[in-house]
């Protein structure tokens, strides 16, 4: 599938505007996060943009990474969330900003939150590019650039079995948005 075959859900301009809004909201928190913990791989592009936007708001965060895997090469999540890289010692006693691409059913974000808390995080605030807000999801994100998205999304760091991750916008695989 090529870029031209993936309908745009959210353009680069829309994404940039929402990232800036979220950065201002996070910077205005009473208890501002002290360290960023992006979830690899799907959250890396959003995390980079958000961290730069936070820096522009005078909140410069050190970064640690988590690498979790739930989808593998499929569109349906597997049963167990694999921890490929866990949190480091630097999050102990700190307010962690957990960053991911998509919150679908909440299993990955819930697992990441549990890992951060188990590693001694004082507080955890979550932010995602997309919170699908599914009924029955394990949790909702504290901040989300976009919500109530029903489609399987790609681009902006999110992929379809390893493909389309580098699209500069968020698109919908298998969707014909002009007819919906």
Order of alpha helices (4+ residues) and beta strands (2+ residues): beta-alpha-beta-alpha-beta-beta-beta-alpha-beta-beta-beta-beta
